[in-house]
Amino acid sequence: MADDKWKQPEAPPPPMFTGQKEKDLVKAVNDELIEKVIGQSILYYPISIEDTNFHPLYGEAVVKNFLPPVRVHVLIEWDDYTTTTNNFGIDRIATMTVKFHRRRLTEDQDLFVKEGDFVKYEDHYYEIVELKEPSRLFGQDKEVFEINAICRKAREGSFNAK
């Protein structure tokens, strides 16, 4: 009868089943879906911090220098056009949301998404104007696995990729 008694496990499971194995599984599934099934990719142009002359007080730069582009697999969601009018006429600006897989970027590609960087999708360049981190793994506070970048289509001549 003593063998039928329940025993306390030596190591309890991680809270809400979100141990390292589960995090690695989510990363592997997301990597495969984004790269092999959905298949959307962009060229990412990060700003060169060392080669750009930033204003010492304001931290802004009139002329930005960029590092060579990096190919990144992403999910793209098209947003509505923003239409404005001014003294020169109607201005219609295309925007999109680029969804990056955070661990894939930071661990595998050593890349960190920043506002002001540019991306190229199809034949157009877009500037990252806002960053959001909405998705959390299993609702855990410190387990953000997605970065959403709101991108606005760059005007002709405002970005030179060469």
C-alpha positions as CSV (number, residue, x, y, z in Angstrom):
1,M,0.0,0.0,0.0
2,A,2.9,2.4,0.6
3,D,3.7,2.3,-3.2
4,D,0.3,3.8,-4.1
5,K,1.0,7.0,-2.1
6,W,1.5,10.2,-4.2
7,K,5.0,11.7,-4.1
8,Q,6.0,15.3,-4.4
9,P,8.0,16.0,-7.6
10,E,11.6,17.0,-7.1
11,A,11.3,20.1,-9.4
12,P,7.9,21.7,-9.9
13,P,7.0,22.7,-13.5
14,P,7.6,26.3,-14.5
15,P,4.6,28.7,-13.9
16,M,1.9,28.5,-16.5
17,F,4.0,26.0,-18.5
18,T,6.3,28.6,-20.0
19,G,9.7,27.1,-19.5
20,Q,12.6,27.4,-21.9
21,K,11.4,24.4,-23.9
22,E,8.1,26.0,-24.5
23,K,9.7,29.3,-25.5
24,D,12.0,27.5,-27.9
25,L,9.1,25.6,-29.4
26,V,7.2,28.9,-30.0
27,K,10.4,30.3,-31.6
28,A,10.9,27.3,-33.9
29,V,7.2,27.2,-35.0
30,N,7.2,31.0,-35.7
31,D,10.5,30.8,-37.6
32,E,9.2,28.0,-39.8
33,L,5.9,29.7,-40.5
34,I,7.3,33.1,-41.3
35,E,10.2,31.9,-43.4
36,K,8.8,28.8,-45.2
37,V,5.0,29.1,-45.3
38,I,4.2,32.8,-45.4
39,G,7.4,33.9,-47.1
40,Q,7.3,37.6,-46.8
41,S,10.7,39.3,-46.5
42,I,12.1,42.8,-46.5
43,L,15.4,44.5,-46.7
44,Y,16.2,46.3,-43.4
45,Y,18.4,49.4,-43.4
46,P,19.7,50.2,-39.9
47,I,21.1,53.6,-39.1
48,S,24.9,53.6,-38.5
49,I,25.3,55.1,-35.1
50,E,29.1,55.5,-35.6
51,D,29.0,57.1,-39.0
52,T,26.1,59.5,-38.4
53,N,26.7,63.0,-37.1
54,F,24.0,63.5,-34.4
55,H,23.4,66.9,-32.9
56,P,24.9,66.9,-29.4
57,L,21.9,68.6,-27.8
58,Y,18.9,67.4,-29.7
59,G,20.2,63.9,-30.8
60,E,18.9,64.4,-34.3
61,A,20.8,64.1,-37.6
62,V,20.1,66.0,-40.8
63,V,22.0,63.4,-42.9
64,K,21.8,59.8,-41.8
65,N,24.3,57.1,-42.8
66,F,23.0,53.5,-43.0
67,L,24.6,50.1,-42.7
68,P,24.3,47.5,-45.5
69,P,20.8,46.0,-45.7
70,V,19.8,42.9,-43.9
71,R,17.2,40.5,-45.3
72,V,14.5,39.8,-42.6
73,H,11.5,37.5,-42.8
74,V,8.4,39.3,-41.5
75,L,4.6,39.5,-41.6
76,I,3.2,42.5,-43.3
77,E,-0.2,44.0,-42.7
78,W,-1.4,46.8,-44.9
79,D,-3.0,49.8,-43.3
80,D,-5.3,52.4,-44.8
81,Y,-3.9,55.3,-46.8
82,T,-3.7,58.6,-44.9
83,T,-4.9,61.5,-47.0
84,T,-4.2,65.1,-46.1
85,T,-4.7,68.4,-47.9
86,N,-2.6,71.6,-47.8
87,N,-1.8,74.6,-50.0
88,F,0.0,72.4,-52.5
89,G,-2.9,69.9,-53.0
90,I,-3.8,66.4,-51.8
91,D,-1.2,64.1,-50.2
92,R,-1.8,60.4,-50.0
93,I,0.6,58.4,-47.8
94,A,0.7,54.6,-47.7
95,T,1.4,52.9,-44.4
96,M,1.9,49.3,-43.3
97,T,2.7,47.4,-40.2
98,V,5.7,45.2,-40.3
99,K,5.6,42.4,-37.6
100,F,9.1,41.2,-36.6
101,H,9.8,38.1,-34.6
102,R,11.8,39.5,-31.7
103,R,14.0,36.5,-30.7
104,R,14.8,35.7,-34.4
105,L,16.1,39.3,-34.8
106,T,18.0,39.6,-31.6
107,E,19.4,36.1,-31.1
108,D,19.9,35.0,-34.7
109,Q,20.5,38.2,-36.7
110,D,21.9,40.5,-34.0
111,L,19.5,43.2,-35.2
112,F,17.5,45.7,-33.1
113,V,14.6,47.6,-34.7
114,K,14.6,51.4,-34.2
115,E,12.4,54.3,-35.2
116,G,14.0,56.2,-38.1
117,D,15.4,53.0,-39.8
118,F,14.2,52.2,-43.3
119,V,12.8,49.0,-44.9
120,K,12.4,48.1,-48.5
121,Y,9.4,46.0,-49.5
122,E,8.9,45.1,-53.1
123,D,10.1,48.3,-54.9
124,H,9.3,50.9,-52.3
125,Y,11.1,52.2,-49.2
126,Y,9.3,52.8,-45.9
127,E,10.5,54.6,-42.8
128,I,9.8,53.2,-39.4
129,V,7.8,55.9,-37.5
130,E,6.5,54.0,-34.5
131,L,7.3,50.8,-32.6
132,K,4.8,48.7,-30.6
133,E,5.3,45.4,-28.7
134,P,1.8,44.0,-28.4
135,S,2.1,40.2,-28.2
136,R,3.2,38.5,-25.1
137,L,4.0,34.8,-24.9
138,F,1.2,33.1,-22.8
139,G,0.4,36.5,-21.3
140,Q,3.7,36.7,-19.4
141,D,4.8,40.3,-18.6
142,K,8.4,39.9,-19.6
143,E,8.0,37.5,-22.6
144,V,7.4,39.8,-25.6
145,F,8.0,37.9,-28.8
146,E,6.8,40.3,-31.4
147,I,7.7,43.8,-32.5
148,N,5.3,45.8,-34.6
149,A,6.8,48.6,-36.7
150,I,4.4,51.2,-38.2
151,C,6.0,52.2,-41.5
152,R,5.2,55.2,-43.7
153,K,6.2,55.2,-47.4
154,A,9.2,57.4,-47.9
155,R,9.0,60.2,-50.4
156,E,11.0,60.1,-53.6
157,G,14.5,61.3,-52.9
158,S,14.2,61.2,-49.1
159,F,16.2,57.9,-48.8
160,N,19.1,56.9,-50.9
161,A,19.9,53.2,-50.5
162,K,23.3,53.4,-52.3
